[in-house]
Amino acid sequence: MFAAKLGAAAATICFTALAAQADELKLADFQPPTHFVVEQVYNPFAEAVSAGTNGEITIKQYMGGELGPGPADQYNRVVDGLADIAFSLPGYTATTFPKTLLAELPGVISADTGTEKLSAHTDMLEDEYKRVVLLGLWNNAPNLLLMGSKPVRTLEDMKGMKIRVPSRNAGLVVEAWGGSPVSMPAPEIYNAMQTGVLDGAMIDATALSAFKLAEVTGSVTQGMETSISEFFLIMNRDKFRDLSEDQQKVLLDAGKQAATDGSAAWNGVATKALEDFGATEGKEVITLAPEEVEKFNAASAPVVEKVIADADAEGLDATAFVEALKQ
């Protein structure tokens, strides 16, 4: 009897010790907890990590900026260890990721194959991720022009328009189109468009539903070559190094799959959101006429060339990276 009790006690102690060894990683995201990224990307990512490590590592999600406000601070939040893993856009800290952001230039990648190309060439981006571990890198659907009360049907319509942009390079494109770029995180767009601070926003169509921008958007303009934003999942370097090699491999594999899932999610949600928007009374999806497409593309082409040339001049080997993505 005593031996049985002793065995049970030992088993309990062993289980408690194993439970204590389980490592819960904090994943930070500034997007709302209702965002589709939770179900389509983070939950599968967390399940893969837990299954691959036999429950030794779990993921806890902190949505809506719960670990700290400010989308632009996500990168530093991981570097400083306030979050173990974080989602963000390289464009929010553009000076840290100039080479990564070459992929967002019009014509460099496509929405359908961009993530695959980026994943195949992350070795060319190692210098930009020395302070963190890059788990996943993917692109969104093409950024469109979501306009409030002033539709854009021609290049001339862009003159003087205050347009939110996701990054410096996207801002240069909008400027070339005749607009006035305004840098602003996605969660702030709704209020800025509602109050007239912005005339519109350059962002992908998922924002129509994910950030409820359909409520303040009157028309969406598409058809021109436009920027395609990148997203990443990054991890604290020291936290990653504390893991075993097997655990590190699980995180890297799960991160790569999260990138694939993320790209599919953004493109799928964007397609449906745009269809729903166009089917709503009083809303309009404008596809530019061919002659206007030529005007938009001709205006942005010198920007693309200059950004790449400037990056080459800074020693980033930009042309080689862009050519690799285009292959």
N, C-alpha and C positions, 0 to 999 in steps of 0.2 A: 504493500500500500504506500509506504513511505517512498519507495523507489519510483512508483508511478507518479506520485506528486512531484518528486524531484525532477523526473523527466519532463513533465508538463511545464514545470517552472523554467527549466532550461530552454525548452522550445519557445516559451513566451519571451524570455530574455533574448534569444536569438532573433526572433521575429522583430522585436522592438529595436534591436541593434541594426537590422537590415533596413527597417523603416527610417531609422535616424540617418542612415547613410544615403537615402534617396535625396536627390538634389532637384529642387524646384527652380526652374529658370523663369525669370520675369520677362515677358514679351510686351513691349510698349508700342502703342499705336495712337496717333492723334485723331483717327477717324472714329465716328460714332459706333457704339456697340451693335447697332442695327445694320452696319455696313456688310455687304455680301462677302467681304474678305474673311469674316469670321467662319462662316459655314464652308466656304469653298476653298479656303487656303489654310487658315490657322488650325482649325479642328483636325483636318487630315495630317497637317504637319505635326501637331502635338501627339496624335495617335501613333504616327510612324516613329517618333522619338521614344515614346514610352514603350512601344512594342519592341523596338530594336535594342533597347537597353534593359529589357526585362523589368521595366518599372523603376529602374535606378535613377532615371532622369524624367522629370515631368515638366510641362509647360503651363504657366499660368498667364492668361491674357489680361492686360490692363489697357482697355480701350478708352477713347475719348480724352486722351491726355491725362489719365489718372495718375501717372507717375511724374507729371509735370507738364504745364502748358507750353505751347509754342512748337509747331511742327518743325521749324528750322533748328530747334535744339535737340532733335532726336539723335543726330550723330554724336554730339558731345555727351549726351546722356549715356550712350553706350561706352564711349571712351572713358568717361569718369566712373563707370560702374553703377550708375543709378538704375540702369536697366541692363539686363544680361543680353537681351536681343531687342532690336527695334526695327520697325518699318519706317521708311521715309523716301523722299525723292532726292537724288543727287543734286537736282537743280536748286534745292533750298539752301545748299551750302556749295554753290557753284565753284568757288575758288579752290575747293578741296578736290573737286572731281572734273577738271577741265577735259580730260581725255574721255572719260565715260560719257560726258555730255555731247561729244561729237556725234554720238548715235542718234540724238534727238533731232539733228538737222534734217530739213526736208530732203527726202530722196535717199537717205543713207540706209535705212532699214525699212522693212514693211511690217505692218502690224501682225501678219500671220507668221512670219519666219524670224522676226527680230530677236525673240528670246532665245531661240536655238542658236542663232549666230553669236549673240552676246555670251551665252554659256560656253560656246566653243572657243572663245577668245579672251576669257577672263585672265589668262596668263599675261596678256598684253596690258593689263590694268593693275598689276600687282603693286606698283609704286603708290597708287592712290588709296590702297586699303591696308597700308602697313600698320596702322594704329588700331585696326579692328580685324575681324575675320568676316569675309564676305561669304554668306551662306547662300544667297540667291539674288539674281539680278534679272529683271524682266521688264518688258515694255507694256504700255497701255494700248488702247485703241487710238486711232489718229485723233489729235486734238482738233476740234472744230471751233467755229465761232458761235457761241451762244449769246444772242443779242436780246436786249430788253425790248424797248419800243421802237428801235431804229434798225430795220433789216439791212443786211448787206447783200446786194445783188451784183454790184460792180466794184472794181478796185477803187473807183472814185468815191464810193460810199464810205470807204474806210477813213477818209481824210478827217483828222482831228478826233476820231473816236477813242475814248478811254477804254482800253482793253486790258483786262487782267491777264498776266502771263505767268507760266510756271517756272521760268528760268531766264537767265540773261540772254541765252541764244534765241529763245523763243521771242524775247523782247526785241531783239534785233530784226527778226523776221517781221513782226508786227509793225515795227518802225518803218521798214522798207515798204510795207504795204500802205503807209500813210497814216497809220494809227499812232496813238500815244500809249505806250506800254506802262502798265502798273503792276509791280511785283506784289503778290498777295497769296497767302496760303489758301487752299481750297475751302476750309471751313468758314472763311470770312467773306466769300464771294456773295452769298445770298443777301446779306444785309447791305453790302455795297451796291449791288444791282437794284435792290428794292428802294434804296434811298437816292439813287441817281449818281452816286460816287463813281460808278462804272457804267459805261454804255453796254458793255458786254464782257465776255470772258473767253479766253482760249483754253479749252479743257476738253477732255474726251466726253462722249455722250453718257457714260455711266453716271456722271455728276447730275444728270437730269433727275435721276431717282435717288442715288446714294446720298446726295446733298440737297435734294428737293429743289434743284434749280429750275425744274420745269415750271414751278410756281411763279418765277420771276422772269422767265424767258419767253419772248414772243415768237422768235424765229431762230433757226439754226442754219448756218451756212456751211456747205461742204463742197468738195470737188477739187480744190486746189491741193498741191503738194504742201503738206504742213508738218509741224513738229510732232514727234512721237515721244512722249516722256518715258523715262526709266524709273523704276522703283527698286529698292533693295531691302533685303533682310540682312542686317549686320549683327555681329556678336562681339561682346567684350573679349579682347584678346587674352587677358589673364585667366578669365573664367574658362575659356576654351582650352587653354594649355593645362589647366588643372584636371581635365578629363583624360581618361585612358585613350589609347589610340583607337580602340574599337568604338568607344563612345563618340570620339571626334568624327569617325567615319560615318556613324549613324546621323549625326547632326548635319554633316556636309551633304550626304545623300538625300536626307529629308529636305534640306534647303534647296537643293537642285530641283526636286520634285515640286516644292512650293512655288518655285519660279515658273515651272511649266503650268501648274494649276492656276497661278496668278494671271498669266497671260491669257489662258483660256477663259478664265472668269471675267476679266476686264473686257475682252472682245465679245463674249457672249452677252453679258449684261448691256454693253454699249449698243449692240444691234437691237435688242428688244426695247431698250429705253428710247432709242431714236424712232423705232416703229410706233411705239405707244404715243410718243410726243406728236408725231405727224398725224396720227389718227384722232387727236384731240381737237375739238372745235376751237377755233380761234388761234391755233398754233400752226406754224408753217416750217417745213423743211425745204430749204432752198439749195438746189444743186446748180452750181454756176454753169452758165453757158460756156461752150468750148473756147470762145474768144476771150472770155473773162478769166478762165483757167490759165490761158497762156499769159495774160497780163500779170496775174498773181505770181505765177511761177517765174516769169522773167524778172519780176521785181525782187524776189527772194534769192535767186541764183547767185548774184554777186556776194550776198551775205554769207552763203554757204562756202563759197570759194575763199572769202577773206578770213572767216573763222578758222578754216583748216590751214590756210597759209600762216596765219598768226600762231597757231598751235605748233606748226612745224618749226617756226622761227624760235619758239620757246623750248625746242628740243623734245617735244612730246611724240615725235614720230607719228604725227596725226594722219598723214596720207596713207601710210602702211596700214594703220588701224582701220580707217574708213574703207580702204580697198578690201581688206579682209572681211569686213562686215557685208560688203556688197557682193562677194563671191557666192 
